[in-house]
Each structure stands twice: as C-alpha cells, then as structure tokens.
C-alpha cells in the first residue's frame, strides 16, 4: 500500500502516525496493536485525529481491535462511517478544506 498505490486516506493516516503518535508504520502491514506499536492512549489520540481530519464520527460501540491492526483496516473504518461521505470523497479526490476546491 505504500507508494503510488497508497490512497489519500492512507497517506493522511500515515501522517497521523508519524507526526502525532511518533510511530513508524511498518510497510509490511504488520499489526499495529498486536505488535505493541500503539497502545490504548495512542488509540484515543488516533480516534481524535481521525474524527478531526476526516470529519467523521466513529461509533465507539462498534469498534474492534482488528479495526486498528493495519492502515487498510483503519481506512475501512473511516470509509464505512455513516458520516464520512463528503469528507472522505473530498480526501479521495485529493483535496481538503485547506486546498482549493476541485474544478466543477
């Protein structure tokens, strides 16, 4: 998923990990939680940043540990959020609120 094939959502997530959580995401998709790369405090920070950056509301009652094992799993969590459509579509199109609006 790293490199050209990585989505805008995944690149933003990778930025959260490196800039906010100070964690380097393994390129092989190794488990983030199961390998101890993020703990419960980091999960809270991650969820806060996800809600802020992607303008989604995460349903905490529906969360499972496997939702945070890989960038792909976290991306799926964002995409399946019922409140994500406008922000996620904008992010996937390659722009955000801080970027100029895409052409009509």
C-alpha positions, 0 to 999 in steps of 0.5 A: 500500500505504500507508494503510488498505490497508497490512497489519500486516506492512507497517506493522511493516516500515515501522517497521523502516525508519524507526526502525532503518535511518533510511530513508524508504520511498518510497510509490511502491514504488520499489526499495529496493536498486536505488535505493541506499536500503539497502545490504548492512549495512542488509540484515543489520540488516533480516534481524535485525529481521525474524527478531526481530519476526516470529519467523521464520527466513529461509533465507539460501540462498534469498534474492534481491535482488528479495526486498528491492526493495519492502515487498510483496516483503519481506512475501512473504518473511516470509509464505512462511517455513516458520516464520512461521505463528503469528507472522505470523497473530498480526501479521495479526490485529493483535496481538503478544506485547506486546498482549493476546491476541485474544478466543477 
